[in-house]
Amino acid sequence: MTSLTDQLDFGASLSVAARCEASISKLQVPENQDNLLLIDARGQAVLMLEQQPLSLTVADWPAGHVRLAVLDGMGGHGHGREAAEAVAQALLQVPACHTLQQLGEQLDALHHRLQQQFRQLHDADSFRRPGTTLTLLEIPADSAPLLYHVGDSRLYEISAETVRPLTVDHVPATAYAMHGLLDEQQWWQQVHGEHRPQIAQAYILGNAFDNPQVLADGLHALDQASLPAFLQHLPDRRALTLRSDALYLLATDGFWSCARPDLWVARWPALLGGPGQPVAAALEALYHDYRQHPPPALHIDNLSAILLRPLVAHHGNIDETALPQAAKPHD
């Protein structure tokens, strides 16, 4: 499959490539419950509908503004694909946002509207309500990129030497760490060193952070006040600094659904981080390597990825640049 961005234009400061595939296996081809949304600097957009790419134009989109998002519909709940599609389509109607407050208010309101829509279509049993991850970058033309994150899809920063996650998975291990029941090494092992498909929060579905015994309707945005000290630099909603010497990967969890995801992800700098490699070629290298050399104990899943390279630095939270290069704790 060619990159979904082949007909899109992200301007002079950003290079982007994207793909969305149901499976790398010819024997197991599940329903593709993933989705993605790309709106380029001219308002041209691509998303997935009925598991096929759909291109369209967003009216009155401001020149130079970019929106990128990956979504993973919850396979353990009914209508996961439909939930991801509904969010991707609804994001086309969300106006371009220039501040974190505006972005959060718009997307939180959309969460509640879609929650009501799916509740009316099905029943009031929240544990069977559909859900989807949503990891989104809003990149205004003249200000810092903005992150909005729900679920266990991820944003990674990949340089020639290192790879580090820029998001915190919304999973039970994170809830335990928030209550002091896991330290940094234990949290890292459970989240990045093992395959654990449970989730503690999803868009439309709601959250189990407030009370693990009850699925609350609202979203619980993890911030510096709620996260443990070793994760406080990674709140769900924040301005980012994107380095011009790094790649940024928005991806769903099919890329690390294996026995030792930390070892697999550690290969990415050598695979993707070489200087001068076009993003489309780097993304192709990721999919090709995954297909030709799948990690041990792989769990077949959908694979969606958006890879971007800032051609100039995008400045946001200045504290971001002071973080350690590797997020993995030392042994």
C-alpha positions as CSV (number, residue, x, y, z in Angstrom):
1,M,0.0,0.0,0.0
2,T,1.3,3.4,-0.9
3,S,1.4,6.2,1.7
4,L,-2.0,7.8,2.4
5,T,-0.3,11.2,2.3
6,D,0.9,10.9,-1.4
7,Q,-1.7,13.6,-2.5
8,L,-1.4,15.8,0.6
9,D,0.7,18.9,1.2
10,F,2.0,19.7,4.7
11,G,3.9,22.8,3.7
12,A,7.5,23.6,3.8
13,S,8.1,22.8,7.5
14,L,6.7,19.3,7.8
15,S,7.1,16.0,6.0
16,V,4.5,13.3,6.7
17,A,3.8,9.7,5.6
18,A,1.0,7.4,6.8
19,R,-0.3,3.9,6.3
20,C,-3.2,1.9,7.8
21,E,-3.3,-1.9,7.4
22,A,-5.4,-4.7,8.8
23,S,-2.6,-7.2,9.3
24,I,0.9,-8.2,8.1
25,S,-0.2,-11.8,7.9
26,K,-1.7,-13.4,4.7
27,L,-3.3,-16.0,6.9
28,Q,-4.9,-13.8,9.5
29,V,-6.6,-10.7,8.2
30,P,-8.9,-9.4,10.9
31,E,-11.3,-6.5,10.5
32,N,-9.3,-3.3,10.5
33,Q,-10.7,-1.4,13.5
34,D,-7.9,1.2,13.3
35,N,-8.4,4.6,11.7
36,L,-6.4,7.7,11.1
37,L,-7.1,11.3,10.1
38,L,-4.8,13.6,8.3
39,I,-5.6,17.2,7.4
40,D,-2.9,19.0,5.5
41,A,-1.9,22.6,5.3
42,R,-4.5,23.3,2.5
43,G,-7.4,21.5,4.2
44,Q,-7.2,18.3,2.1
45,A,-8.0,15.3,4.3
46,V,-7.7,11.5,4.4
47,L,-9.4,9.0,6.7
48,M,-10.6,5.4,6.6
49,L,-14.2,4.6,5.8
50,E,-15.4,1.0,5.5
51,Q,-11.7,0.0,5.8
52,Q,-10.8,2.0,2.7
53,P,-9.1,5.4,2.3
54,L,-11.4,8.4,1.8
55,S,-10.2,11.7,0.6
56,L,-12.1,15.0,1.0
57,T,-11.7,18.7,1.6
58,V,-12.4,20.6,4.9
59,A,-14.1,23.9,4.3
60,D,-12.6,27.1,5.7
61,W,-9.5,25.3,7.0
62,P,-6.8,27.9,7.9
63,A,-3.7,27.8,5.6
64,G,-0.7,26.1,7.2
65,H,-2.7,24.4,10.0
66,V,-2.2,20.5,10.3
67,R,-4.1,17.9,12.2
68,L,-2.8,14.3,12.6
69,A,-4.5,11.5,14.6
70,V,-4.4,7.7,15.0
71,L,-7.3,5.7,16.4
72,D,-7.6,2.1,17.5
73,G,-11.2,0.9,17.9
74,M,-11.6,-1.5,20.8
75,G,-11.7,-5.0,19.5
76,G,-12.9,-6.4,22.8
77,H,-16.1,-4.3,22.6
78,G,-18.8,-4.3,19.9
79,H,-18.6,-1.8,17.0
80,G,-14.9,-0.8,17.6
81,R,-14.4,0.0,13.9
82,E,-17.6,2.1,13.8
83,A,-16.5,4.0,16.9
84,A,-13.1,4.9,15.3
85,E,-14.8,5.8,12.1
86,A,-17.3,8.1,13.9
87,V,-14.5,9.9,15.7
88,A,-12.4,10.3,12.6
89,Q,-15.3,11.7,10.7
90,A,-16.4,14.0,13.5
91,L,-12.9,15.4,13.8
92,L,-13.4,16.9,10.4
93,Q,-16.1,19.2,12.0
94,V,-13.9,20.3,14.9
95,P,-12.5,23.8,14.1
96,A,-8.8,24.3,13.9
97,C,-7.5,24.8,17.5
98,H,-4.7,27.2,18.6
99,T,-4.6,26.6,22.3
100,L,-4.6,23.6,24.6
101,Q,-7.8,24.9,26.3
102,Q,-9.6,25.2,23.0
103,L,-8.5,21.7,21.9
104,G,-9.4,20.1,25.1
105,E,-12.8,21.7,25.3
106,Q,-13.6,20.8,21.7
107,L,-12.5,17.1,21.9
108,D,-14.0,16.6,25.4
109,A,-17.4,17.9,24.1
110,L,-17.1,15.6,21.1
111,H,-16.4,12.6,23.4
112,H,-19.7,13.3,25.2
113,R,-21.7,13.8,22.0
114,L,-20.6,10.6,20.5
115,Q,-21.1,8.7,23.8
116,Q,-24.7,9.8,23.8
117,Q,-25.0,8.8,20.1
118,F,-23.8,5.3,20.7
119,R,-25.8,4.9,23.9
120,Q,-28.9,5.7,22.0
121,L,-28.1,3.3,19.2
122,H,-27.4,0.4,21.5
123,D,-28.1,0.2,25.3
124,A,-27.1,1.7,28.6
125,D,-24.6,-1.0,29.5
126,S,-21.4,1.1,29.7
127,F,-19.2,-2.0,29.8
128,R,-20.4,-2.9,26.3
129,R,-20.2,0.7,25.0
130,P,-17.7,1.0,22.1
131,G,-14.5,2.9,22.4
132,T,-11.4,3.9,20.6
133,T,-8.0,5.3,21.4
134,L,-7.3,8.8,20.1
135,T,-3.8,10.2,19.9
136,L,-3.8,13.5,18.1
137,L,-1.4,16.3,17.1
138,E,-2.7,19.7,16.4
139,I,-0.1,21.8,14.6
140,P,-1.0,25.4,14.1
141,A,1.0,27.3,11.5
142,D,2.4,29.9,13.9
143,S,2.5,28.3,17.3
144,A,3.6,25.1,19.2
145,P,2.2,21.7,18.3
146,L,-0.5,20.5,20.7
147,L,-1.0,16.9,22.0
148,Y,-4.3,15.3,23.0
149,H,-4.1,11.7,24.1
150,V,-6.6,9.1,25.2
151,G,-5.9,5.3,25.3
152,D,-2.9,3.2,24.6
153,S,-1.8,4.3,21.1
154,R,1.4,6.2,21.3
155,L,3.6,9.1,20.1
156,Y,7.3,8.2,19.9
157,E,10.3,10.5,19.3
158,I,13.0,8.6,17.3
159,S,16.5,10.0,16.7
160,A,19.5,8.3,15.2
161,E,20.5,7.1,18.7
162,T,17.4,6.8,20.8
163,V,13.7,6.2,20.9
164,R,11.4,7.4,23.7
165,P,7.6,7.5,24.2
166,L,6.0,10.9,24.6
167,T,2.7,9.5,25.8
168,V,1.6,7.5,28.8
169,D,-0.6,4.4,28.1
170,H,-4.0,4.5,29.8
171,V,-3.8,1.0,31.2
172,P,-4.2,-0.6,34.7
173,A,-0.4,-0.4,35.4
174,T,-0.6,3.4,35.1
175,A,-3.5,3.5,37.5
176,Y,-1.5,1.4,40.0
177,A,1.5,3.7,39.6
178,M,-0.7,6.7,40.2
179,H,-1.7,5.2,43.6
180,G,1.9,4.3,44.5
181,L,1.5,0.6,43.9
182,L,4.1,0.3,41.2
183,D,7.5,2.0,41.0
184,E,9.2,3.2,37.8
185,Q,10.9,0.0,37.0
186,Q,7.8,-2.1,37.6
187,W,5.6,0.3,35.6
188,W,8.1,0.2,32.7
189,Q,8.2,-3.6,32.7
190,Q,4.4,-3.9,32.6
191,V,3.8,-1.2,30.0
192,H,6.8,-1.4,27.7
193,G,8.4,-4.8,28.5
194,E,5.3,-7.1,28.2
195,H,2.2,-7.5,26.2
196,R,-0.9,-6.6,28.3
197,P,-3.9,-5.6,26.1
198,Q,-6.1,-4.3,29.0
199,I,-7.1,-0.6,28.8
200,A,-8.2,1.8,31.6
201,Q,-9.6,4.6,29.4
202,A,-10.8,5.1,25.9
203,Y,-12.6,7.8,23.8
204,I,-16.4,7.3,23.9
205,L,-16.0,4.4,26.3
206,G,-15.0,6.5,29.4
207,N,-12.5,5.9,32.2
208,A,-11.7,3.5,35.1
209,F,-9.2,5.9,36.7
210,D,-11.7,7.6,38.9
211,N,-13.0,4.3,40.3
212,P,-11.6,1.0,39.0
213,Q,-14.9,-0.7,39.9
214,V,-17.1,1.7,37.9
215,L,-16.7,2.9,34.3
216,A,-17.2,6.7,34.5
217,D,-18.6,8.5,31.5
218,G,-16.0,11.3,31.4
219,L,-12.4,11.4,30.4
220,H,-9.6,11.6,33.1
221,A,-6.8,13.7,31.6
222,L,-3.6,12.6,33.3
223,D,-1.6,15.6,34.3
224,Q,1.3,16.5,36.6
225,A,-1.0,16.5,39.7
226,S,-2.2,12.9,39.1
227,L,0.8,11.2,37.5
228,P,3.6,9.7,39.6
229,A,6.8,11.7,39.7
230,F,8.6,9.6,37.1
231,L,5.8,10.3,34.5
232,Q,4.9,13.9,35.4
233,H,6.8,15.2,32.3
234,L,4.3,13.3,30.1
235,P,0.8,14.8,30.7
236,D,-1.8,13.8,28.2
237,R,-2.5,17.3,27.0
238,R,0.5,19.6,26.5
239,A,2.4,21.7,24.0
240,L,5.4,19.9,22.4
241,T,8.8,20.8,21.1
242,L,9.5,18.8,17.9
243,R,13.2,18.5,17.0
244,S,14.2,18.9,13.4
245,D,16.8,16.1,13.8
246,A,14.2,13.5,14.9
247,L,11.2,11.6,13.6
248,Y,7.9,11.4,15.3
249,L,5.7,8.3,15.1
250,L,2.0,8.2,15.9
251,A,1.0,4.5,16.0
252,T,-1.5,2.0,17.2
253,D,-0.4,-0.9,19.5
254,G,-0.2,-3.5,16.8
255,F,3.5,-2.4,16.4
256,W,4.4,-3.5,19.9
257,S,2.0,-6.4,20.6
258,C,4.6,-9.0,21.3
259,A,6.4,-10.7,24.1
260,R,9.2,-8.2,24.5
261,P,8.1,-4.9,22.9
262,D,10.9,-2.9,24.5
263,L,13.5,-5.0,22.5
264,W,11.5,-4.6,19.3
265,V,11.0,-0.8,19.7
266,A,14.7,-0.4,20.5
267,R,15.5,-1.4,16.8
268,W,13.7,1.6,15.5
269,P,16.5,4.2,15.7
270,A,18.8,2.1,13.5
271,L,15.8,1.4,11.1
272,L,14.3,4.8,10.9
273,G,16.6,7.4,12.4
274,G,19.2,7.7,9.6
275,P,19.7,11.3,8.4
276,G,18.2,12.3,5.1
277,Q,15.9,9.3,4.6
278,P,12.5,10.5,3.3
279,V,9.7,9.8,5.7
280,A,7.8,7.6,3.1
281,A,10.9,5.4,2.8
282,A,11.4,5.3,6.5
283,L,7.8,4.3,7.1
284,E,8.1,1.6,4.3
285,A,11.2,0.3,6.1
286,L,9.2,0.0,9.4
287,Y,6.4,-2.0,7.7
288,H,8.8,-4.1,5.7
289,D,10.9,-5.0,8.7
290,Y,7.8,-5.9,10.7
291,R,6.6,-8.1,7.9
292,Q,9.9,-9.8,7.1
293,H,11.2,-10.1,10.6
294,P,8.2,-10.1,13.0
295,P,9.1,-10.0,16.7
296,P,8.8,-13.3,18.7
297,A,5.4,-14.1,20.2
298,L,3.6,-11.6,17.9
299,H,-0.1,-11.0,18.4
300,I,-1.6,-10.3,15.0
301,D,-3.3,-6.9,15.1
302,N,-4.1,-3.9,13.0
303,L,-1.2,-1.5,12.1
304,S,-1.6,2.2,11.7
305,A,1.1,4.7,11.7
306,I,1.8,8.4,10.9
307,L,5.4,9.3,10.6
308,L,6.5,12.9,10.5
309,R,9.7,14.8,10.3
310,P,9.8,18.5,11.2
311,L,11.9,20.3,8.6
312,V,12.3,23.2,11.1
313,A,12.1,22.9,14.9
314,H,8.6,23.4,16.3
315,H,8.9,24.9,19.8
316,G,6.4,24.4,22.6
317,N,7.1,23.3,26.2
318,I,10.7,24.4,26.7
319,D,11.1,21.9,29.5
320,E,10.7,19.0,27.0
321,T,14.2,19.6,25.7
322,A,15.7,19.1,29.2
323,L,14.3,15.5,29.6
324,P,16.7,12.5,29.5
325,Q,17.1,11.0,26.0
326,A,15.8,7.6,27.1
327,A,12.6,7.1,29.0
328,K,13.5,3.6,30.2
329,P,14.7,3.5,33.8
330,H,18.2,2.3,34.4
331,D,18.6,-1.3,35.7
